[in-house]
Amino acid sequence: MDDHSRPRALATEAVHAGRDDLAGLGLHAPPIDLSTTYPSADSRAEAARVDAFAAHGVLDDGPPVYARLGNPTVARFETALARLEGTDTAVAFASGMAALTAVLLARLGAGLRHVVAVRPLYGCSDHLLTAGALGSEVTWVDAAGIADAIRPDTGLVMVESPANPTLAEVDLRAVAHACGSVPLLVDNTFATPVLQRPLDSGARLVLHSATKYLGGHGDVLGGVVACDELFARELRKVRFATGGVLHPLAGYLLLRGLSTLPVRVRAASATAAELARRLTADPRVTRVHYPRIGGAMVAFEVAGDPHAVIAGVELITPAVSLGSVDSLIQHPASISHRVVAADDRRAAGVSDRLLRLSAGLEDVEDLWADLDRALGAEGRGRHDVRRPALSAVRPARTADGPPPASRRVAR
Ligand SMILES: *Cc1c(COP(=O)(O)O)cnc(C)c1O
C-alpha cells in the first residue's frame, strides 16, 4: 500500500502496482525469486511461523519457508491485480481451473458444499461443477432464480459476465443482491478490470484465468482470485495443502502483462466492436453476440458450416483460448465447451453454429479481410455461391442502419 490519498487511475496502477519498493531496492525491473526453499537457523521460529500459516493462512514478514507457502515474485502480481480489481488482496494459482478448484475446496472446508451457478460458464468450469468431483453439488439457474435456489449449505454463487462463449451478461448488482450473505464469485476473465470491477457491484470473489488477458501474450498459464483478506487466508491454506501454485516465472510474466492490460484491452475492444458491426451486416452471419459492456471478444453464428470457417482463416489463428495479442478463433461446441453435454450446451445458448473470436492487436482491415475470405470460402465450398470481391461490397457493409429483422446483435 502507498500513502497517496488520491486514488491512482487504473492505467497508472497497471504500470506501478506491485513495484512500489523497486526504486528503494535500486531496481527497475522486478526481481525473479526462483527459490524453492529459504534458509533459517532458528527452527523454533520456523515452527511458530508454520503454525501461524496453518491456522490463519498468513506468514509474518520474512521469507516464505518453502515455495508452496508463497513466493515474492508471485506476490507482486497478486498485489498488482488486487489493486486493479479494487480488492484487499489476491491469491494466484497455476491456472484458472486451479483457482476455481481452490475456491470450491475452501467452501467445502467450511462445510458448505452447495453451489448455485448460472450458465453458460467456461466449459471446464461447468464440467467441474456438474461432475461434482470435489464433493460439491451444483444447482443451475438463470439469474432470476438465484435467490430461490439458495439453501442453508450454499457456499457459493457463481456467474460469468460476459460469459464464455456467448458473451451473455447478467446484472451483477441484482445478482449480488440475490445472493444475500452467500459469497458471489464473478469470473471476470472476459471483461478484465479495465471494463468491469465486480467488487463495486457487490461480488466477494473475482476470478480470472490469467492465461487470457492478464498475461496477454499466449505464453503463460495462470489463475487468480481477487478478494478480501479473510477469504484469501482460506485460499492460501488450500493452495499450500493442494499445491496448485503459480510458478515465479509465470508471476513475472503476468505482472509484466498487467502493465499493458488497459492499452491492449481498449485497442482490441475497438477492433472487436468494428468486427461485430461488420458481421451484423453480413448475410453469411445469422446472429452476432457482442456485449453491452464491450470487450475484445465477438461470437457469431454462421449460416453455413462453422468448421469451414475455422479451416479457412489464414491470419487469425484457429485455436482455443483468448486474450492474446494475436487474434484467435474457435468453435465452442468442438473445443472450449465440448465437455458440456450437448443438451446443456444448447440450452445455455451455445449453438452448434457459434464461433468465438478473440480480437487481437492486428489492423482491423487485415482481420476483416481474413474473416471475409474464410466466410466466403465456406459459402462457396458448401453452397457454391459466388461472392463479390470485398472492395465491391464494402460500401454496403459500412452503411449504417438497422440490420434486417432476421439478423440481430444479441445483447
Ligand atoms: C480459460 C478460462 C478458464 C480456465 O482457465 P485456465 O487458465 O485455462 O485454467 C476459466 N474461466 C474462463 C472464463 C476462461 O475463459
Ligand as a Chemical Component Dictionary entry (heavy atoms), coordinates in Angstrom:
data_LIG
# 
_chem_comp.id                   LIG 
_chem_comp.type                 NON-POLYMER 
_chem_comp.pdbx_formal_charge   0 
_chem_comp.three_letter_code    LIG 
# 
loop_
_chem_comp_atom.comp_id 
_chem_comp_atom.atom_id 
_chem_comp_atom.alt_atom_id 
_chem_comp_atom.type_symbol 
_chem_comp_atom.charge 
_chem_comp_atom.model_Cartn_x 
_chem_comp_atom.model_Cartn_y 
_chem_comp_atom.model_Cartn_z 
_chem_comp_atom.pdbx_ordinal 
LIG C1 C1 C 0 -9.929  -20.266 -19.835 1  
LIG C2 C2 C 0 -10.947 -19.941 -18.836 2  
LIG C3 C3 C 0 -10.929 -20.511 -17.565 3  
LIG C4 C4 C 0 -9.928  -21.571 -17.172 4  
LIG O1 O1 O 0 -8.657  -21.039 -17.068 5  
LIG P1 P1 P 0 -7.298  -21.899 -17.326 6  
LIG O2 O2 O 0 -6.244  -20.877 -17.076 7  
LIG O3 O3 O 0 -7.364  -22.404 -18.714 8  
LIG O4 O4 O 0 -7.308  -22.992 -16.327 9  
LIG C5 C5 C 0 -11.875 -20.094 -16.644 10 
LIG N1 N1 N 0 -12.806 -19.170 -16.970 11 
LIG C6 C6 C 0 -12.859 -18.610 -18.189 12 
LIG C7 C7 C 0 -13.920 -17.597 -18.496 13 
LIG C8 C8 C 0 -11.944 -18.963 -19.163 14 
LIG O5 O5 O 0 -12.025 -18.419 -20.382 15 
# 
loop_
_chem_comp_bond.comp_id 
_chem_comp_bond.atom_id_1 
_chem_comp_bond.atom_id_2 
_chem_comp_bond.value_order 
_chem_comp_bond.pdbx_ordinal 
LIG C1 C2 SING 1  
LIG C2 C3 SING 2  
LIG C2 C8 DOUB 3  
LIG C3 C4 SING 4  
LIG C3 C5 DOUB 5  
LIG C4 O1 SING 6  
LIG O1 P1 SING 7  
LIG P1 O2 DOUB 8  
LIG P1 O3 SING 9  
LIG P1 O4 SING 10 
LIG C5 N1 SING 11 
LIG N1 C6 DOUB 12 
LIG C6 C7 SING 13 
LIG C6 C8 SING 14 
LIG C8 O5 SING 15 
# 
